Each structure stands twice: as structure tokens, then as C-alpha cells.
Amino acid sequence: MRPVALRAGDAVRIRGERWRVAAASSFDEVSIVDVDGCDATNQGTRAHFLLPFEHIEAVASRSTVPRVVTGSRWRRAARATLAAAVPRWASLRAAARARLTILPFQLEPAIAVTRGDTCRVLIADEVGLGKTIQAGLIVAETVARTPDARALIVSPAGLREQWCAELRSRFDIDATVLDAEGVARTAAQLVPDVNPWSIQPVAITSIDYVKRPEVMRSLETLTWDVVVFDEAHALAGRSDRSSAAAALARRARTVILLTATPHPGDDDAYARLRALGDLGGAFPLTVFRRTRLDVGLPHGRRSTHLRVRPTGAEAAMHRELATYAQRLAAEGASSPGAVLLASLLTRRACSSAHSLARSLERRVALLQDVTAASRAQLALPFVDPDTDEEPGGELGVAGLRDRMEETRWLQELLDLARTASTFESKICALARVIRRAREPVLVFTEYRDTLQRLAAVLDGFAPLQLHGGLTSRERIDVLRRFTSGDASVLLATDAASEGLNLHHRCRLVVNLELPWTPLRLEQRIGRVDRLGQRCRVHAVQLVARNTPEESIALRLDERSARIHASLDGSAEVGAGVRADAEAEAARLVSARSLAAPEGSPNDRPVRTIVTGRRDGLGSIWAYRLSCADEAGHVVFETVTGLRDERFASAIDARIEQAVANHHDALVANTSSAISVWLDLAARREDAIVATLHESHARLSATLLQPGLFDRRAERAAAAQAARVEEAVRKSLARQTLLARARRLHAADCDLVFGVTFRP
């Protein structure tokens, strides 16, 4: 087969759908055809087909003579056309087809990005206000507008499948999860030397996978139109996670940060979070932080501190532990880990006497093994806040100078903890809350061994357990059983709480012990206090009287107040975006009401005649007008109507001239509207190119520790130069597309339907 000779503007049918040719490039006997969708099913979609391997059928030019049809058929065609149309270039194109409830505040970030107001967004709404939906809208809009758009979503590992399901069910976006298994599976289907990351329009990965140096190395030639960081508060520290996130954000044209708890109580950490993707300080961050009150939703949360009187044994245990902690702090200069050890044991005691007893047993055993104790160091429980495992080797750090005295002291503490664990006041208080509530309860605790202790004591309630030791399949099964009503008590740790949506089943959250950060407390309560919760949410924090937990509660309140003060006034979205979101929401609701499943745009215009009316006589003609760049790519098209006071049966030169004038005005208005976005996009692309040259396109350099005499760097210099050239070439191609879009012209002008009113 010889390549088909196609020109820009030709109508073709491919795979049963109608397309318009935007550009065609021939290479010997092969052609690459860029096409724009013309049917209701592919409207706004840009695709690429390879000839002669794809069957392409030429479609006859649209007839300009409208076909007279019945009123019902005309209404179906008119409704389908109007439902698919957008009035302005900045109007959202993917939201009308998305399966979600249209809420104006959720449209604001997407509108700000499409208007060109910002390219860096922090969505820091309260837990449960739909941050995933808002980010998904931005991704869907980018895919609908930009040829060859590519998006990368970086989330905690436990949320990857949830992201994939949300994008598919709400936006019809088939995203690919790229982890070690996903990359291997994709690579097996490709020819050698093809990067699996480079062929996925929308990829989802976890921050702990992508931060690996070998993975970052495979991303060095890539840039993305959108990069989304979910649970972005985890990227504010000084770690490999934050370094990897910063490197990826420097390659993104649009950076989206999602977190309900942006400020961890540390101003420096918050500043690092706000700086992600800010190339040279030239791209300010736009913050969207809304509460339920801000968006007009009822604030249905009631939070209570339930002060529990400890038993005599528990009080004695806490007093003795406080004295031991003071001794550790006093000798902390000689043992840097002693202060952290005291903090860890205090946390364990606040969790349960049973948990403290296990930790003390472990410490006594480690101190008896002098060799193991000398090698031990504090690590994971303070570096990785997502673990729910009980402390291990870190309990063997050096404590008091007199090891024999410390062993005797620990043995006394252990005896007190064992005695206190036989009857624990907070567990009894929890049982009373569950009995009196007579409704589903979500209980949080920090440690897995405490959770298992709770499950044993509360066996009469048949509780389910959700912790970090479960597999993905086990976790899904536990959630299914709880949400289906098989159990009324769910015991969970923080390590398993990410992405839980339990608001349809539960409204009561009980915290067995207070977490040490307001962020973690908010995340816990947010599992049930979400958009769609129909009942008042109750959060109960169990606090042991006259113990360190009371001072913890006070510090939590102080940190929360400081966080709220730091965030006050940080919502930088203007009134213009809010007004546009209100208008856009109304338009989308109207478009959805017009959409008819059986209707679809016609290849030939249709016309109907309405008789018997004495007012408003004449004709109305609707045209589809297109604006294209200098290469013929359709940038924007809309439907406009023209009313003729005469009841003409045909279109004369006067009407054609009026439509042509309106078409010219549309091109001018679109050029003006798109210029702001183009200016921002061009500046961002220039900054990305400068970053590529400055860093030599390296992403993994900060994650590797080169050897002192590492000659591999010299041998890899030429290969790295090629990577720089490839990455820069892609950005230069993007700049060419942006430059073309600055010179728009009137393209197609097609009549789509008309109606004539006769007396």
C-alpha cells in the first residue's frame, strides 16, 4: 500500500470515528498523521496514526446544505453539539464528561492552571474535600488540551491503585502503575533500548520506588506536562524522598502538591515544601486551602479529650518512668541516643503498659548483650514515621553510665509495667465508648503490638485489624468486611490509614493515645470526616490524667494554633478565579443537562421548521468555528449562534459575512486569552532547559555517593551529554509548538444546525 496523500483539514474516518487531519508527515513509504477528534466520543482528543498500517477512510466534505429533519431528531443533534461545545479557550473541556459532582471550589485549581495564572499549585484543603478529584481534573484538562501530554503521579505506595481506579472511573484515563513489576512487564513488551517510562501518557509510581538512584537515572531524558505529589507533607524533610521530589519537580511544566496538613509545625520544613519546583524563584506557588465552612458545607466535627484516671499500678509505672527519663536526659551528653530513648519509652507507655513491658524486656536483653548494644543506634522509628512495628535494636543504645544500676532500674520498671498491663484504664474506657456508641467505631493506635493487645482484650466486639503487616489483598478484604457491615469495630495503625475512605460507614474515631504531631491527628480523623459524610463526626482522644499525655495534648494544641496562624492568609487564589469557577460550574451543569446518550454531532448540518409561533419569527443558525495555529493544528473551536429575523430557508451572503466577522473576532479574543498562558508556559520551558544544562540532566546525582577514584564518571560523560541533548531537544520542540500557537488564524467554519420559525 502506498501512503495516502492527506492535507491539513481533510476529514477522515479511522476505527469507526471521524477525525480532522491536523498535519501529515511522509517518510518514504510511511506517513505519520496527526488528527483531531470530530465525534462526540473523541471531541478534543489529539491522536497519531501510522500509515499504511492503519486503515484510513476519506470522508466527503461536509455539505453546506442543511438536511431538514423532524423536531425530535433536530433536538437530539442540537443537544449533542451544544453539550460538547465550550464557549471560551479557558473553559474546562474534560469536566463535563467526568463522573463527579460539580462543585465550584473543586474547579478553581484547574481554572487557575488553564488560564495561565500559575504553574505551581498547593491544594491544602481540609481532609475529605476531594483533593484527588481536583488534581485529576488538572491532569484530564492537560491531556485534553495538549498533544502528547504526559503526566506523572507520585504517591505513597498504598495509594497507587486507588489513584489508578479514580482516574479510570471518573475521567476515563487509563493510567499505568510503574513499580518494579510494572516496569519489568512493560519493558518485556517493548523492543530493546525503549524506556518504559517514556511511552506512558499517565504514569503512577510511589515516592519510595522512584527515589532509587537506578530509577531516577532512567528518567533523566524525560519531562512531564504535569507532576502530582500526593501526601506532599512527607516531602518537606531532608531525605532521599524530598531530594527525589525536588529533582522531578524541576522537570515539570505544572507541579501539583496535595496535602491536608501542609505545615508540620516547622517553618523551615514548610518553606521547603513551598519551594518544590520553583525554578529560580520565578514561579510563585498558588495555595488553595479551604475548610468546609469556606465552601459552604456544614462543619460537622466535634472533638473531645476524654481524661481517664489511671489505676494505681499505671500511676506508679508513669512516675518511675518519668524519673528514669530524667536520669537519661541528665546523662544525655555522654550518650546522644539517651534522650531519644527516653522519648521512645514515654511514647510506648502512653500507648499501653503492655507495649512498654515488651520494650523494656527488649532493652534488658540487649543490655545483657554488650556487643549488640554497642552496635545499636537509633534509626527507623525516628526516620520513618510510617512504621507501626515495635522498636527493636534501637532500644539497645547506651543509657546510664552504670549499666548494673540501669539494669536493676529497668527490671523494677518492667515489673510495674507487667502489673499495670493486667488491667489498663484506657482500654477499659475504650470498651465503654464502644458499648455506649452502639455504632461503627474506628480506633487508632500507633503501634502494631498495642493494636493486637486491643484485639485480644476487645475480643467480644469481634474487631477487625488494619496494620502495616497486611498484604494489599488482606487490607482490601478487611476494608470490605468493615464497610459491608460484617464488623462494627476497626482497629488501625497510622501505617495502614493512608487513603482510607470510611465516611459512608463510620463517623466515630477514637484515638487510644495522642500522636505527637497535629498532622497525624488530622489524618486520622480525616478518614471519616470527608466530603459526603452525612452525620456529625465525633473524635475522642483518650488522655491519661497526671501523665506525660496531658503535656502532649497541650503541645498539640499549641502547635495547631501556630500552624493555623502560619497558614492564615496563605490562600492566594483571587476573586476572579472564584467567580470564574461559579460560572463554569453553572455551565457544566447546563452542558450535562443537554447531553443525550443517543445524540451525536452529524457530518451534515440539520435544520427543522417550527410553525404556529407569532412571536420571535425568523431563523437561528449555529456554526462550529475553529482557530488553528500556523501549522494547521486546531487550538480551539466553539459553537456560536446567529439569529436572522427573517425566516429564510437558505443562508445568504449577509449571514456568511456576519459569521466571518464573528470568526475573526473569535480568533482575536482567543489569541488574547491564550497569550497569558503562553507567556507562563514559555518562561517555564526556558527555565527547564536552563536547569537541564545546569545539572547536565542529572536526577540521581544527589542520591549517589561516588567513590574517591571513580573513573566511571569520566567514561559516562559522553553518554550524559547525549542525555542532555535528548532532554533539551524535547523542550525545544515544545517551545516551537508554543511559538506557533501565538499566530492563530480562522480555520473551519461549518454550519451544524439551524431552525426556522414560521407563523
Summary of the structure (lengths in Angstrom):
residues: 759
radius of gyration: 31.3
end to end distance: 57.3
largest distance: 108.5
contacts: 2465
relative contact order: 0.13
helix: 46%
strand: 19%
